[in-house]
Amino acid sequence: MADLLGFFKDRPLGACSITVGPNGPGADGHPDLIQPTSDGTSRVIGGAGGKLNYLKLTGSKSQGEYAAEARQRAAGRRDEKKRQKERDKEAGPTESKARALGAEGRSGAA
């Protein structure tokens, strides 16, 4: 626990933490501290036992850009769900639902 507290102790301005995970299921990730640079890249400045220090990361975005992308993906999923409900409503009940509704109707009439 003390190592983790020391990891976040004196963060440079603008530095943020990311989790770097190895490939494969069930593998735990390691927290790394990255510092954005003026040219749009980021540099690893701590974590993972120093094995990744000074590694240059390209293609990293700001936290706001990631949040905006997440909102867009969520809106797309909601829209697709609405469209699927409309398609299902237009198609009517499926064969299995029709049989189930028919079985309920027969049991209720008896």
Distance bins in CASP14 RR format, pairs under 12 A and 6 or more apart:
PFRMAT RR
TARGET T0000
AUTHOR 0000-0000-0000
RMODE 2
METHOD distances of the structure
MODEL  1
1 7 0 0 0 0 0 1 0 0 0 0 0
1 8 0 0 0 0 0 1 0 0 0 0 0
2 8 0 0 0 0 0 1 0 0 0 0 0
2 9 0 0 0 0 0 1 0 0 0 0 0
3 9 0 0 0 0 0 1 0 0 0 0 0
3 30 0 0 0 0 0 1 0 0 0 0 0
3 31 0 0 0 0 0 1 0 0 0 0 0
3 46 0 0 0 0 0 1 0 0 0 0 0
3 47 0 0 0 0 1 0 0 0 0 0 0
3 48 0 0 0 0 0 1 0 0 0 0 0
3 49 0 0 0 0 1 0 0 0 0 0 0
4 17 0 0 0 0 0 1 0 0 0 0 0
4 30 0 0 0 0 0 1 0 0 0 0 0
4 31 1 0 0 1 0 0 0 0 0 0 0
4 33 0 0 0 0 0 1 0 0 0 0 0
4 47 0 0 0 0 0 1 0 0 0 0 0
5 31 0 0 0 0 0 1 0 0 0 0 0
6 31 0 0 0 0 0 1 0 0 0 0 0
6 33 0 0 0 0 0 1 0 0 0 0 0
6 46 0 0 0 0 0 1 0 0 0 0 0
6 47 0 0 0 0 0 1 0 0 0 0 0
7 15 0 0 0 0 0 1 0 0 0 0 0
7 17 0 0 0 0 1 0 0 0 0 0 0
7 30 0 0 0 0 0 1 0 0 0 0 0
7 31 1 0 0 1 0 0 0 0 0 0 0
7 32 0 0 0 0 1 0 0 0 0 0 0
7 33 1 0 0 1 0 0 0 0 0 0 0
7 45 0 0 0 0 0 1 0 0 0 0 0
7 46 1 0 0 1 0 0 0 0 0 0 0
7 47 1 0 0 1 0 0 0 0 0 0 0
7 48 0 0 0 0 0 1 0 0 0 0 0
7 49 0 0 0 0 1 0 0 0 0 0 0
7 50 0 0 0 0 0 1 0 0 0 0 0
8 15 0 0 0 0 1 0 0 0 0 0 0
8 16 0 0 0 0 0 1 0 0 0 0 0
8 17 1 0 0 1 0 0 0 0 0 0 0
8 31 0 0 0 0 1 0 0 0 0 0 0
8 32 0 0 0 0 0 1 0 0 0 0 0
8 33 1 0 0 1 0 0 0 0 0 0 0
8 46 0 0 0 0 0 1 0 0 0 0 0
8 47 0 0 0 0 0 1 0 0 0 0 0
9 15 0 0 0 0 0 1 0 0 0 0 0
9 33 0 0 0 0 0 1 0 0 0 0 0
9 46 0 0 0 0 0 1 0 0 0 0 0
10 33 0 0 0 0 0 1 0 0 0 0 0
10 45 0 0 0 0 0 1 0 0 0 0 0
10 46 0 0 0 0 0 1 0 0 0 0 0
11 17 0 0 0 0 1 0 0 0 0 0 0
11 33 1 0 0 1 0 0 0 0 0 0 0
11 34 0 0 0 0 0 1 0 0 0 0 0
11 35 0 0 0 0 1 0 0 0 0 0 0
11 45 0 0 0 0 1 0 0 0 0 0 0
11 46 0 0 0 0 0 1 0 0 0 0 0
12 33 0 0 0 0 1 0 0 0 0 0 0
12 34 0 0 0 0 0 1 0 0 0 0 0
12 35 1 0 1 0 0 0 0 0 0 0 0
12 36 0 0 0 0 0 1 0 0 0 0 0
12 37 0 0 0 0 0 1 0 0 0 0 0
12 42 0 0 0 0 0 1 0 0 0 0 0
12 43 0 0 0 0 0 1 0 0 0 0 0
12 45 1 0 0 1 0 0 0 0 0 0 0
12 46 0 0 0 0 0 1 0 0 0 0 0
13 35 0 0 0 0 1 0 0 0 0 0 0
13 36 0 0 0 0 0 1 0 0 0 0 0
13 45 0 0 0 0 0 1 0 0 0 0 0
14 33 0 0 0 0 0 1 0 0 0 0 0
14 34 0 0 0 0 1 0 0 0 0 0 0
14 35 1 0 0 1 0 0 0 0 0 0 0
14 36 1 0 0 1 0 0 0 0 0 0 0
14 37 0 0 0 0 0 1 0 0 0 0 0
14 42 0 0 0 0 0 1 0 0 0 0 0
14 43 0 0 0 0 0 1 0 0 0 0 0
14 45 0 0 0 0 0 1 0 0 0 0 0
14 62 0 0 0 0 0 1 0 0 0 0 0
14 63 0 0 0 0 0 1 0 0 0 0 0
15 31 0 0 0 0 0 1 0 0 0 0 0
15 32 0 0 0 0 0 1 0 0 0 0 0
15 33 1 0 1 0 0 0 0 0 0 0 0
15 34 1 0 0 1 0 0 0 0 0 0 0
15 35 1 0 1 0 0 0 0 0 0 0 0
15 36 1 0 0 1 0 0 0 0 0 0 0
15 37 0 0 0 0 0 1 0 0 0 0 0
15 42 0 0 0 0 1 0 0 0 0 0 0
15 43 0 0 0 0 1 0 0 0 0 0 0
15 44 0 0 0 0 0 1 0 0 0 0 0
15 45 1 0 0 1 0 0 0 0 0 0 0
15 46 0 0 0 0 1 0 0 0 0 0 0
15 47 0 0 0 0 0 1 0 0 0 0 0
16 31 0 0 0 0 0 1 0 0 0 0 0
16 32 0 0 0 0 1 0 0 0 0 0 0
16 33 1 0 0 1 0 0 0 0 0 0 0
16 34 1 0 0 1 0 0 0 0 0 0 0
16 35 0 0 0 0 1 0 0 0 0 0 0
16 36 1 0 0 1 0 0 0 0 0 0 0
16 42 0 0 0 0 1 0 0 0 0 0 0
16 43 0 0 0 0 0 1 0 0 0 0 0
16 44 0 0 0 0 0 1 0 0 0 0 0
16 45 0 0 0 0 0 1 0 0 0 0 0
16 46 0 0 0 0 0 1 0 0 0 0 0
16 57 0 0 0 0 0 1 0 0 0 0 0
16 60 0 0 0 0 1 0 0 0 0 0 0
16 61 0 0 0 0 0 1 0 0 0 0 0
16 62 0 0 0 0 1 0 0 0 0 0 0
16 63 1 0 0 1 0 0 0 0 0 0 0
16 64 0 0 0 0 0 1 0 0 0 0 0
16 66 0 0 0 0 0 1 0 0 0 0 0
17 29 0 0 0 0 0 1 0 0 0 0 0
17 30 0 0 0 0 0 1 0 0 0 0 0
17 31 1 0 1 0 0 0 0 0 0 0 0
17 32 1 0 0 1 0 0 0 0 0 0 0
17 33 1 0 1 0 0 0 0 0 0 0 0
17 34 1 0 0 1 0 0 0 0 0 0 0
17 35 0 0 0 0 0 1 0 0 0 0 0
17 42 0 0 0 0 0 1 0 0 0 0 0
17 44 0 0 0 0 0 1 0 0 0 0 0
17 45 0 0 0 0 0 1 0 0 0 0 0
17 46 0 0 0 0 1 0 0 0 0 0 0
17 47 0 0 0 0 1 0 0 0 0 0 0
17 48 0 0 0 0 0 1 0 0 0 0 0
17 63 0 0 0 0 0 1 0 0 0 0 0
18 29 0 0 0 0 1 0 0 0 0 0 0
18 30 0 0 0 0 1 0 0 0 0 0 0
18 31 1 0 0 1 0 0 0 0 0 0 0
18 32 1 0 1 0 0 0 0 0 0 0 0
18 33 0 0 0 0 1 0 0 0 0 0 0
18 34 1 0 1 0 0 0 0 0 0 0 0
18 35 0 0 0 0 0 1 0 0 0 0 0
18 36 0 0 0 0 0 1 0 0 0 0 0
18 42 0 0 0 0 1 0 0 0 0 0 0
18 43 0 0 0 0 0 1 0 0 0 0 0
18 44 0 0 0 0 1 0 0 0 0 0 0
18 45 0 0 0 0 0 1 0 0 0 0 0
18 46 0 0 0 0 0 1 0 0 0 0 0
18 47 0 0 0 0 0 1 0 0 0 0 0
18 48 0 0 0 0 0 1 0 0 0 0 0
18 52 0 0 0 0 0 1 0 0 0 0 0
18 55 0 0 0 0 0 1 0 0 0 0 0
18 57 0 0 0 0 1 0 0 0 0 0 0
18 60 0 0 0 0 1 0 0 0 0 0 0
18 61 0 0 0 0 0 1 0 0 0 0 0
18 63 0 0 0 0 0 1 0 0 0 0 0
18 66 0 0 0 0 0 1 0 0 0 0 0
19 27 0 0 0 0 0 1 0 0 0 0 0
19 28 0 0 0 0 1 0 0 0 0 0 0
19 29 1 0 1 0 0 0 0 0 0 0 0
19 30 1 0 0 1 0 0 0 0 0 0 0
19 31 1 0 1 0 0 0 0 0 0 0 0
19 32 1 0 0 1 0 0 0 0 0 0 0
19 33 0 0 0 0 0 1 0 0 0 0 0
19 34 0 0 0 0 0 1 0 0 0 0 0
19 47 0 0 0 0 0 1 0 0 0 0 0
19 48 0 0 0 0 0 1 0 0 0 0 0
20 27 0 0 0 0 0 1 0 0 0 0 0
20 28 0 0 0 0 0 1 0 0 0 0 0
20 29 1 0 0 1 0 0 0 0 0 0 0
20 30 1 0 1 0 0 0 0 0 0 0 0
20 31 1 0 0 1 0 0 0 0 0 0 0
20 32 1 0 1 0 0 0 0 0 0 0 0
20 33 0 0 0 0 0 1 0 0 0 0 0
20 34 0 0 0 0 1 0 0 0 0 0 0
20 44 0 0 0 0 1 0 0 0 0 0 0
20 46 0 0 0 0 0 1 0 0 0 0 0
20 47 0 0 0 0 1 0 0 0 0 0 0
20 48 1 0 0 1 0 0 0 0 0 0 0
20 49 0 0 0 0 0 1 0 0 0 0 0
20 50 0 0 0 0 0 1 0 0 0 0 0
20 51 0 0 0 0 1 0 0 0 0 0 0
20 52 1 0 0 1 0 0 0 0 0 0 0
20 55 0 0 0 0 1 0 0 0 0 0 0
20 57 0 0 0 0 1 0 0 0 0 0 0
21 27 1 0 0 1 0 0 0 0 0 0 0
21 28 1 0 0 1 0 0 0 0 0 0 0
21 29 1 1 0 0 0 0 0 0 0 0 0
21 30 1 0 0 1 0 0 0 0 0 0 0
21 31 0 0 0 0 1 0 0 0 0 0 0
21 32 0 0 0 0 1 0 0 0 0 0 0
21 48 0 0 0 0 1 0 0 0 0 0 0
21 52 0 0 0 0 0 1 0 0 0 0 0
22 28 0 0 0 0 1 0 0 0 0 0 0
22 29 1 0 0 1 0 0 0 0 0 0 0
22 30 0 0 0 0 1 0 0 0 0 0 0
22 48 0 0 0 0 0 1 0 0 0 0 0
22 51 0 0 0 0 0 1 0 0 0 0 0
22 52 0 0 0 0 0 1 0 0 0 0 0
23 29 0 0 0 0 0 1 0 0 0 0 0
28 48 0 0 0 0 0 1 0 0 0 0 0
29 47 0 0 0 0 0 1 0 0 0 0 0
29 48 0 0 0 0 1 0 0 0 0 0 0
29 52 0 0 0 0 0 1 0 0 0 0 0
30 44 0 0 0 0 0 1 0 0 0 0 0
30 46 0 0 0 0 0 1 0 0 0 0 0
30 47 1 0 0 1 0 0 0 0 0 0 0
30 48 1 0 1 0 0 0 0 0 0 0 0
30 49 0 0 0 0 1 0 0 0 0 0 0
30 50 0 0 0 0 0 1 0 0 0 0 0
30 51 0 0 0 0 1 0 0 0 0 0 0
30 52 0 0 0 0 1 0 0 0 0 0 0
31 44 0 0 0 0 0 1 0 0 0 0 0
31 46 0 0 0 0 1 0 0 0 0 0 0
31 47 1 0 0 1 0 0 0 0 0 0 0
31 48 0 0 0 0 1 0 0 0 0 0 0
31 49 0 0 0 0 0 1 0 0 0 0 0
31 50 0 0 0 0 0 1 0 0 0 0 0
31 52 0 0 0 0 0 1 0 0 0 0 0
32 42 0 0 0 0 0 1 0 0 0 0 0
32 43 0 0 0 0 0 1 0 0 0 0 0
32 44 1 0 1 0 0 0 0 0 0 0 0
32 45 0 0 0 0 1 0 0 0 0 0 0
32 46 1 0 0 1 0 0 0 0 0 0 0
32 47 1 0 1 0 0 0 0 0 0 0 0
32 48 1 0 1 0 0 0 0 0 0 0 0
32 49 0 0 0 0 1 0 0 0 0 0 0
32 50 0 0 0 0 1 0 0 0 0 0 0
32 51 0 0 0 0 1 0 0 0 0 0 0
32 52 1 0 0 1 0 0 0 0 0 0 0
32 53 0 0 0 0 1 0 0 0 0 0 0
32 54 0 0 0 0 0 1 0 0 0 0 0
32 55 0 0 0 0 1 0 0 0 0 0 0
32 57 0 0 0 0 1 0 0 0 0 0 0
32 60 0 0 0 0 0 1 0 0 0 0 0
33 42 0 0 0 0 0 1 0 0 0 0 0
33 43 0 0 0 0 1 0 0 0 0 0 0
33 44 1 0 0 1 0 0 0 0 0 0 0
33 45 1 0 1 0 0 0 0 0 0 0 0
33 46 1 0 1 0 0 0 0 0 0 0 0
33 47 1 0 0 1 0 0 0 0 0 0 0
33 48 0 0 0 0 1 0 0 0 0 0 0
33 49 0 0 0 0 0 1 0 0 0 0 0
33 50 0 0 0 0 0 1 0 0 0 0 0
33 52 0 0 0 0 1 0 0 0 0 0 0
33 53 0 0 0 0 1 0 0 0 0 0 0
33 55 0 0 0 0 0 1 0 0 0 0 0
33 57 0 0 0 0 0 1 0 0 0 0 0
34 40 0 0 0 0 0 1 0 0 0 0 0
34 41 0 0 0 0 1 0 0 0 0 0 0
34 42 1 0 1 0 0 0 0 0 0 0 0
34 43 1 0 0 1 0 0 0 0 0 0 0
34 44 1 0 1 0 0 0 0 0 0 0 0
34 45 1 0 0 1 0 0 0 0 0 0 0
34 46 0 0 0 0 1 0 0 0 0 0 0
34 47 0 0 0 0 1 0 0 0 0 0 0
34 48 0 0 0 0 0 1 0 0 0 0 0
34 52 0 0 0 0 1 0 0 0 0 0 0
34 53 0 0 0 0 0 1 0 0 0 0 0
34 54 0 0 0 0 0 1 0 0 0 0 0
34 55 0 0 0 0 1 0 0 0 0 0 0
34 56 0 0 0 0 0 1 0 0 0 0 0
34 57 1 0 0 1 0 0 0 0 0 0 0
34 58 0 0 0 0 0 1 0 0 0 0 0
34 59 0 0 0 0 0 1 0 0 0 0 0
34 60 1 0 0 1 0 0 0 0 0 0 0
34 61 0 0 0 0 0 1 0 0 0 0 0
34 62 0 0 0 0 0 1 0 0 0 0 0
34 63 0 0 0 0 0 1 0 0 0 0 0
35 41 0 0 0 0 1 0 0 0 0 0 0
35 42 1 0 0 1 0 0 0 0 0 0 0
35 43 1 0 1 0 0 0 0 0 0 0 0
35 44 0 0 0 0 1 0 0 0 0 0 0
35 45 1 0 1 0 0 0 0 0 0 0 0
35 46 0 0 0 0 1 0 0 0 0 0 0
35 53 0 0 0 0 0 1 0 0 0 0 0
35 54 0 0 0 0 0 1 0 0 0 0 0
35 55 0 0 0 0 0 1 0 0 0 0 0
35 56 0 0 0 0 0 1 0 0 0 0 0
35 57 0 0 0 0 1 0 0 0 0 0 0
35 60 0 0 0 0 0 1 0 0 0 0 0
36 42 1 0 1 0 0 0 0 0 0 0 0
36 43 0 0 0 0 1 0 0 0 0 0 0
36 44 0 0 0 0 0 1 0 0 0 0 0
36 45 0 0 0 0 0 1 0 0 0 0 0
36 56 0 0 0 0 0 1 0 0 0 0 0
36 57 0 0 0 0 1 0 0 0 0 0 0
36 58 0 0 0 0 0 1 0 0 0 0 0
36 59 0 0 0 0 0 1 0 0 0 0 0
36 60 1 0 0 1 0 0 0 0 0 0 0
36 61 0 0 0 0 1 0 0 0 0 0 0
36 62 1 0 0 1 0 0 0 0 0 0 0
36 63 0 0 0 0 0 1 0 0 0 0 0
36 65 0 0 0 0 0 1 0 0 0 0 0
37 43 1 0 0 1 0 0 0 0 0 0 0
37 44 0 0 0 0 0 1 0 0 0 0 0
37 45 0 0 0 0 0 1 0 0 0 0 0
37 54 0 0 0 0 0 1 0 0 0 0 0
37 56 0 0 0 0 1 0 0 0 0 0 0
37 57 0 0 0 0 1 0 0 0 0 0 0
37 58 0 0 0 0 0 1 0 0 0 0 0
37 59 0 0 0 0 0 1 0 0 0 0 0
37 60 0 0 0 0 1 0 0 0 0 0 0
39 56 0 0 0 0 1 0 0 0 0 0 0
39 57 0 0 0 0 0 1 0 0 0 0 0
39 58 0 0 0 0 1 0 0 0 0 0 0
39 59 0 0 0 0 0 1 0 0 0 0 0
39 60 0 0 0 0 0 1 0 0 0 0 0
40 56 0 0 0 0 0 1 0 0 0 0 0
40 57 0 0 0 0 1 0 0 0 0 0 0
40 58 1 0 0 1 0 0 0 0 0 0 0
40 59 1 0 0 1 0 0 0 0 0 0 0
40 60 1 0 0 1 0 0 0 0 0 0 0
40 61 0 0 0 0 1 0 0 0 0 0 0
40 62 0 0 0 0 1 0 0 0 0 0 0
40 65 0 0 0 0 0 1 0 0 0 0 0
41 54 0 0 0 0 0 1 0 0 0 0 0
41 55 0 0 0 0 0 1 0 0 0 0 0
41 56 1 0 1 0 0 0 0 0 0 0 0
41 57 1 0 0 1 0 0 0 0 0 0 0
41 58 1 0 1 0 0 0 0 0 0 0 0
41 59 1 0 0 1 0 0 0 0 0 0 0
41 60 1 0 0 1 0 0 0 0 0 0 0
41 61 0 0 0 0 0 1 0 0 0 0 0
42 52 0 0 0 0 0 1 0 0 0 0 0
42 54 0 0 0 0 0 1 0 0 0 0 0
42 55 0 0 0 0 1 0 0 0 0 0 0
42 56 1 0 0 1 0 0 0 0 0 0 0
42 57 1 0 1 0 0 0 0 0 0 0 0
42 58 0 0 0 0 1 0 0 0 0 0 0
42 59 0 0 0 0 1 0 0 0 0 0 0
42 60 1 0 1 0 0 0 0 0 0 0 0
42 61 0 0 0 0 1 0 0 0 0 0 0
42 62 0 0 0 0 0 1 0 0 0 0 0
43 52 0 0 0 0 1 0 0 0 0 0 0
43 53 0 0 0 0 1 0 0 0 0 0 0
43 54 1 0 0 1 0 0 0 0 0 0 0
43 55 1 0 0 1 0 0 0 0 0 0 0
43 56 1 0 1 0 0 0 0 0 0 0 0
43 57 1 0 0 1 0 0 0 0 0 0 0
43 58 0 0 0 0 0 1 0 0 0 0 0
43 60 0 0 0 0 0 1 0 0 0 0 0
44 50 0 0 0 0 1 0 0 0 0 0 0
44 51 0 0 0 0 1 0 0 0 0 0 0
44 52 1 0 1 0 0 0 0 0 0 0 0
44 53 1 0 1 0 0 0 0 0 0 0 0
44 54 1 0 0 1 0 0 0 0 0 0 0
44 55 1 0 1 0 0 0 0 0 0 0 0
44 56 0 0 0 0 1 0 0 0 0 0 0
44 57 1 0 0 1 0 0 0 0 0 0 0
44 60 0 0 0 0 0 1 0 0 0 0 0
45 52 0 0 0 0 1 0 0 0 0 0 0
45 53 1 0 0 1 0 0 0 0 0 0 0
45 54 1 0 0 1 0 0 0 0 0 0 0
45 55 0 0 0 0 1 0 0 0 0 0 0
45 56 0 0 0 0 0 1 0 0 0 0 0
45 57 0 0 0 0 0 1 0 0 0 0 0
46 52 1 0 0 1 0 0 0 0 0 0 0
46 53 1 0 1 0 0 0 0 0 0 0 0
46 54 0 0 0 0 1 0 0 0 0 0 0
46 55 0 0 0 0 1 0 0 0 0 0 0
47 53 1 0 0 1 0 0 0 0 0 0 0
47 54 0 0 0 0 0 1 0 0 0 0 0
47 55 0 0 0 0 0 1 0 0 0 0 0
48 54 0 0 0 0 0 1 0 0 0 0 0
48 55 0 0 0 0 1 0 0 0 0 0 0
59 65 0 0 0 0 0 1 0 0 0 0 0
59 66 0 0 0 0 0 1 0 0 0 0 0
60 66 0 0 0 0 1 0 0 0 0 0 0
61 67 0 0 0 0 1 0 0 0 0 0 0
61 68 0 0 0 0 1 0 0 0 0 0 0
61 69 1 0 0 1 0 0 0 0 0 0 0
61 70 0 0 0 0 0 1 0 0 0 0 0
62 68 0 0 0 0 1 0 0 0 0 0 0
62 69 0 0 0 0 0 1 0 0 0 0 0
63 69 0 0 0 0 0 1 0 0 0 0 0
63 70 0 0 0 0 0 1 0 0 0 0 0
64 70 0 0 0 0 1 0 0 0 0 0 0
64 71 0 0 0 0 1 0 0 0 0 0 0
65 71 0 0 0 0 0 1 0 0 0 0 0
65 72 0 0 0 0 0 1 0 0 0 0 0
66 72 0 0 0 0 0 1 0 0 0 0 0
66 73 0 0 0 0 0 1 0 0 0 0 0
67 73 0 0 0 0 0 1 0 0 0 0 0
67 74 0 0 0 0 0 1 0 0 0 0 0
68 74 0 0 0 0 0 1 0 0 0 0 0
68 75 0 0 0 0 0 1 0 0 0 0 0
69 75 0 0 0 0 0 1 0 0 0 0 0
69 76 0 0 0 0 0 1 0 0 0 0 0
70 76 0 0 0 0 0 1 0 0 0 0 0
70 77 0 0 0 0 0 1 0 0 0 0 0
71 77 0 0 0 0 0 1 0 0 0 0 0
71 78 0 0 0 0 0 1 0 0 0 0 0
72 78 0 0 0 0 0 1 0 0 0 0 0
72 79 0 0 0 0 0 1 0 0 0 0 0
73 79 0 0 0 0 0 1 0 0 0 0 0
73 80 0 0 0 0 0 1 0 0 0 0 0
74 80 0 0 0 0 0 1 0 0 0 0 0
74 81 0 0 0 0 0 1 0 0 0 0 0
75 81 0 0 0 0 0 1 0 0 0 0 0
75 82 0 0 0 0 0 1 0 0 0 0 0
76 82 0 0 0 0 1 0 0 0 0 0 0
76 83 0 0 0 0 1 0 0 0 0 0 0
76 84 0 0 0 0 0 1 0 0 0 0 0
77 83 0 0 0 0 0 1 0 0 0 0 0
77 84 0 0 0 0 0 1 0 0 0 0 0
78 84 0 0 0 0 0 1 0 0 0 0 0
78 85 0 0 0 0 0 1 0 0 0 0 0
79 85 0 0 0 0 0 1 0 0 0 0 0
79 86 0 0 0 0 0 1 0 0 0 0 0
80 86 0 0 0 0 0 1 0 0 0 0 0
80 87 0 0 0 0 0 1 0 0 0 0 0
81 87 0 0 0 0 0 1 0 0 0 0 0
81 88 0 0 0 0 0 1 0 0 0 0 0
82 88 0 0 0 0 0 1 0 0 0 0 0
82 89 0 0 0 0 0 1 0 0 0 0 0
83 89 0 0 0 0 0 1 0 0 0 0 0
83 90 0 0 0 0 0 1 0 0 0 0 0
84 90 0 0 0 0 0 1 0 0 0 0 0
84 91 0 0 0 0 0 1 0 0 0 0 0
85 91 0 0 0 0 0 1 0 0 0 0 0
85 92 0 0 0 0 0 1 0 0 0 0 0
86 92 0 0 0 0 0 1 0 0 0 0 0
87 94 0 0 0 0 0 1 0 0 0 0 0
88 94 0 0 0 0 1 0 0 0 0 0 0
88 97 0 0 0 0 1 0 0 0 0 0 0
91 97 0 0 0 0 0 1 0 0 0 0 0
91 98 0 0 0 0 0 1 0 0 0 0 0
92 98 0 0 0 0 1 0 0 0 0 0 0
92 101 0 0 0 0 0 1 0 0 0 0 0
93 99 0 0 0 0 1 0 0 0 0 0 0
93 100 0 0 0 0 1 0 0 0 0 0 0
93 101 1 0 0 1 0 0 0 0 0 0 0
93 102 0 0 0 0 1 0 0 0 0 0 0
93 104 0 0 0 0 0 1 0 0 0 0 0
94 100 0 0 0 0 1 0 0 0 0 0 0
94 101 0 0 0 0 0 1 0 0 0 0 0
95 101 0 0 0 0 0 1 0 0 0 0 0
95 102 0 0 0 0 0 1 0 0 0 0 0
96 102 0 0 0 0 0 1 0 0 0 0 0
96 103 0 0 0 0 0 1 0 0 0 0 0
97 103 0 0 0 0 0 1 0 0 0 0 0
97 104 0 0 0 0 0 1 0 0 0 0 0
98 104 0 0 0 0 0 1 0 0 0 0 0
98 105 0 0 0 0 0 1 0 0 0 0 0
99 105 0 0 0 0 0 1 0 0 0 0 0
99 106 0 0 0 0 0 1 0 0 0 0 0
100 106 0 0 0 0 0 1 0 0 0 0 0
100 107 0 0 0 0 0 1 0 0 0 0 0
101 107 0 0 0 0 0 1 0 0 0 0 0
101 108 0 0 0 0 0 1 0 0 0 0 0
102 108 0 0 0 0 1 0 0 0 0 0 0
102 109 0 0 0 0 0 1 0 0 0 0 0
103 109 0 0 0 0 0 1 0 0 0 0 0
103 110 0 0 0 0 0 1 0 0 0 0 0
104 110 0 0 0 0 0 1 0 0 0 0 0
END
